[in-house]
Amino acid sequence: MTARVTPYGSWPSPISASDVARTRVHLSFPTVKGEDVWWQETRPEEGGRTTVMFNGHELLPAPWNARTRVHEYGGKSYLATARGLVFANYEDQRLHLLSPGDAKPRPLTPEPAMATGLRYADFVLSPDETEIWCVCEGHVAAAPAEDGGPAGPTGVRRAIVSIPLDGRAANDPGAITEMVTGSDFYASPTPSPGGGYLAWVQWNHPRMPWDGTELRVGVVEDDKVVSPRTVKGGMSESVLAPVWRDDKSLYVVSDWPGFWNLYQVGLYGESPQALYPAEEEYAAPLWQLGGRPYALLGDGRLAVLHGQGGQRLSYYDPETLELEEIDLPFTDWQMSLSADGSTVVGIATSPTSAASVVKVTPSGVEVLRREMEKLPDEAYLPRPSSETFEGHFGRPVHAYVYEPRNPECVAPEGELPPYVVFVHGGPTARANGGLSLERAFFTSRGIGVIDVDFGGSSGYGRAYRERLRRQWGVVDVEDATAVAEAMVRAGRAHPDRLAIRGGSSGGFTALAAVTPGTTFRAATSYYGVSDLTQLLAETHDFESKYPFGLIGPIPGYERTYEERSPLNRADQASCPVLLLQGLEDPVVPPAQSGRFAQALTDNGTPHAHLTFEGESHGFRRAETLIRCLESELSFYAQTLTFTAPGVPTLPLTPLPA
């Protein structure tokens, strides 16, 4: 095939927005027991519904939606038991049990009218297999005062609870027993092999779980936990994912040495033992509940995920202290493993293979399900170049660079490509070098992508993560800008054809980078923050104090919140802006983008503001994903000066000169 000369950005591509939407089928939280494997599967073409799969067959037909709203980010929403499948149903947040042979699930917890605002997550079976032990989150709504005055207080309360599997709690809230209370947050309830102890992780506002947590252990007596004590962790140490080694000791991940490493912790005052000290991460920030970054094998070894940036699977032997890397064709894994005997299951990906449910046994590797079964020709898929750039003050900034790639086209001689800087959310998340048709949608059209792990990203140790402490809106903006400018200096990107885009906190960074800023010619914000002061008043409980570490505590830092809010600098916006917002977003309420759009209108800055009914924080519906991606391409075509055939023209208000 002879490549034809076509300007960057205008290359014809076989990868459509609808192709990308179909790849948003999201696989997560696999579980293995014997020969059986379960996992969650979220489907954009069913309105973003999440079902549970069992050995490749669907267990939950529509309209059942296995999705918990604990912390709003949820997590693993099911548990396989001998009595059937327990799951949290999204519509009412009740736990249900689907037993073999039943026509439909039956409830295990009270209906909302009987127990207002209860949500459940992080499920484990009790040692006698008669109960579910889990995290319960209760939301107290504001009640109107009898005298017509202000409404009463609102609040969120959490506990570790026991729920009987016989269903009696469905009509009797008193059948749910609180086992552990007193802290703001809980995770990973884990009974000991003999059933006499319960281990769990807890923390309190204003810390996030990557700031400081405690590993607690208590004695279980009649569905209550007594004599609890802290065995690892504290205010400046993040401990995660306890797994019992035996009835006297546990494994746990701690970032005490600067990276999340494996430790063994005893119950009787023994000093914690570092198992394999390394400047690698063996865990990730605890945004969702229920996943474990390592698993105990039947022979006593541990299946672990580890690395800097991308993760790889290895086996660790506590007896020989050796780490055995497994030769697998994957470059990254989700931080959620399950093991039974010698079998391990996880979600893995590579630059040329979609995220997949993978089963690893001594006899080999089997892919059970892919997020996309039919892929485009590999010639259209970009290859990540893992690079480290020099940021402000000489600090390193990690990023993946994806150059334009299309076998049918070549750019005119001397033309430099446009680039879009992708900014991940969190801001403690990280870029993933696995296959993404969203990136390929752009690179196959002649638009380069830079996926930046700015200071504050996970995957590179606590010191790198804490660069953003009190510096949100500064370090992230400087790092994203520095990477883009370095590409220009190297002659790899056109200086007048740079864009920046991000979702959630990444949307905030994108808006902050152009209010003001002269590097980027376009900015796209997916449900991003524009008003930091208002965010404190409006956002959900889990992140309600998160800005205290990212910017500073209130009272005390009010002026800093005002100065760093893109809304208060909208009159300095240096380029057109695209705003994309779900109208049911409890994390970044829709008013954030609405006020910013109005400010852009008042200042005559070209922009588009698209809102979507039924979408929350993170879009799930295929029609939403398609419209967003096509609008984004049209937006870049207008602002970075190329044509975008095949997509509707996005109207900007007002039109750019």
GIVEN-V345703 format. One record per residue. PHI is phi as a letter, one per 40 degrees, with the letter a starting at -180 (* if undefined). Layout:
BEGIN
phi
PHI
PHI
END
This chain:
BEGIN
phi
*
c
c
c
c
a
d
d
g
b
c
c
b
c
c
c
c
c
c
c
d
c
c
c
d
b
c
a
f
c
b
b
b
g
c
c
b
b
a
c
a
b
b
c
c
b
g
g
c
b
b
b
b
b
f
g
b
c
c
b
c
c
c
d
b
c
a
c
b
d
g
g
c
g
i
c
b
a
a
c
b
c
c
h
c
c
a
c
c
c
c
b
g
c
c
b
b
b
c
d
g
c
c
a
c
b
c
b
b
c
c
d
c
c
a
c
g
c
b
b
a
g
c
a
c
c
d
c
g
b
b
b
b
a
c
b
b
b
b
c
c
c
b
c
c
c
c
g
c
d
c
c
c
b
a
b
b
b
a
c
b
b
b
c
c
c
g
c
c
c
b
a
d
c
c
c
b
c
c
b
a
h
b
c
b
b
a
f
c
a
c
c
d
c
g
c
b
b
b
a
b
a
a
b
d
c
c
c
c
c
c
a
b
b
c
b
b
b
c
c
b
f
g
b
b
b
f
c
a
c
b
a
h
i
c
b
b
c
b
a
f
c
b
c
c
a
c
b
a
b
c
a
b
b
c
d
c
h
b
c
b
c
b
b
b
c
c
b
g
c
c
d
b
c
c
a
d
a
c
b
c
b
a
b
d
c
c
b
c
h
c
b
c
a
a
c
c
c
c
g
c
b
c
b
b
a
i
b
g
c
b
b
c
a
b
b
b
c
c
c
g
b
b
b
c
b
c
b
c
b
b
a
b
c
c
a
b
b
a
a
g
b
b
b
b
a
b
b
a
a
c
b
b
c
d
a
c
b
b
b
b
d
c
i
b
b
c
c
a
b
c
a
c
b
b
c
d
d
c
c
c
c
b
c
b
c
b
b
b
c
c
c
f
g
c
c
b
c
a
b
b
b
c
d
a
a
c
c
b
b
c
d
d
g
c
c
c
c
b
b
c
c
b
c
c
h
c
c
c
a
c
b
c
c
c
b
c
c
c
c
d
c
c
c
b
g
b
c
b
b
c
c
b
c
d
h
c
c
h
b
g
c
c
c
c
c
d
c
c
g
b
c
g
b
c
c
c
c
c
c
c
c
c
c
c
c
c
c
c
c
g
b
b
c
c
b
b
b
b
b
a
a
b
g
c
c
c
c
c
c
c
c
c
b
b
c
i
b
c
b
b
a
b
b
b
c
f
c
c
b
b
c
c
c
d
d
c
b
c
c
c
d
b
c
b
d
c
d
c
c
b
i
c
b
c
h
b
d
c
c
d
c
c
c
c
d
d
c
b
c
c
b
d
c
a
c
b
b
b
b
a
c
c
b
c
c
c
b
d
d
c
c
c
c
c
c
c
c
c
c
c
c
b
g
c
d
a
b
b
b
b
b
c
g
c
b
c
h
c
b
c
c
c
c
c
c
c
c
c
c
c
c
c
c
c
c
d
c
c
b
g
a
c
b
c
g
b
c
c
c
c
b
b
c
c
c
c
END
